[in-house]
Amino acid sequence: MSSLSDIRISLTPAAIAEVERLRGKQHRPGASLRVRVQSGGCAQLYYDLSFEESPDADDRCCTCDGVAIAVDVLSLPYVCR
């Protein structure tokens, strides 16, 4: 898992609360929030959010107010502009 200090993703307090609620509901308190951009949808791209215990070695990771976030390198240009 890579960590780049120049990658920043901001989550609103409501988003952080929802991530915490969903992690608790799924019994995955330590899981990272996986942010991925997929092909499809009305705008040709859509965000796919899930939880992941072990991000991949080439993922770019950051933390926002205690929420670990993992982004794959192909999605990175769409997520961090």
Legacy VTK file of the C-alpha trace (Angstrom):
# vtk DataFile Version 3.0
C-alpha trace
ASCII
DATASET POLYDATA
POINTS 81 float
0.000 0.000 0.000
1.486 3.305 -1.064
0.972 6.590 0.648
1.453 9.902 -1.082
1.324 13.027 1.031
0.117 15.172 -1.879
-3.083 13.129 -2.321
-5.925 14.602 -0.357
-9.518 13.530 -0.318
-11.999 15.451 1.787
-15.140 13.973 3.277
-17.925 15.978 4.862
-18.822 15.201 8.479
-22.023 13.554 7.202
-20.017 11.329 4.822
-17.638 10.324 7.621
-20.601 9.446 9.844
-22.141 7.364 7.040
-18.873 5.504 6.410
-18.617 4.740 10.124
-22.258 3.616 10.240
-21.836 1.312 7.230
-18.561 -0.152 8.506
-20.248 -0.927 11.810
-23.280 -2.450 10.099
-21.008 -4.689 8.018
-18.826 -5.532 11.055
-15.720 -4.124 9.307
-14.523 -1.392 11.692
-10.944 -1.288 10.365
-11.720 -1.501 6.659
-10.537 1.150 4.213
-13.017 2.947 2.004
-12.279 1.835 -1.564
-12.986 4.579 -4.137
-12.994 3.350 -7.719
-14.166 4.897 -10.987
-15.863 2.477 -13.375
-17.048 2.763 -16.978
-20.795 3.048 -17.499
-23.743 5.102 -16.383
-25.226 8.244 -17.946
-21.952 10.190 -17.862
-19.876 7.194 -19.053
-18.231 6.958 -15.599
-19.496 6.295 -12.090
-18.004 5.999 -8.623
-17.899 2.576 -7.009
-17.501 2.663 -3.220
-16.819 -0.392 -1.086
-14.880 -1.509 1.965
-11.620 -3.378 1.790
-9.486 -4.895 4.543
-6.204 -4.897 2.606
-5.661 -2.330 -0.161
-3.480 -3.428 -3.087
0.237 -2.652 -3.136
-0.102 -0.076 -5.922
-3.076 1.764 -4.381
-2.714 5.364 -3.300
-3.977 5.852 0.220
-4.789 8.706 2.547
-6.752 9.309 5.716
-9.536 11.830 6.229
-10.591 12.360 9.850
-9.831 8.762 10.759
-11.276 7.199 7.600
-8.642 5.327 5.583
-9.246 5.750 1.844
-7.724 3.627 -0.951
-7.767 4.626 -4.632
-6.380 2.490 -7.453
-3.954 4.203 -9.833
-6.372 4.100 -12.797
-9.082 5.905 -10.820
-6.716 8.421 -9.275
-6.906 11.069 -12.061
-10.709 11.145 -11.737
-10.766 11.239 -7.941
-7.906 13.643 -7.175
-7.932 16.554 -9.577
LINES 1 82
81 0 1 2 3 4 5 6 7 8 9 10 11 12 13 14 15 16 17 18 19 20 21 22 23 24 25 26 27 28 29 30 31 32 33 34 35 36 37 38 39 40 41 42 43 44 45 46 47 48 49 50 51 52 53 54 55 56 57 58 59 60 61 62 63 64 65 66 67 68 69 70 71 72 73 74 75 76 77 78 79 80
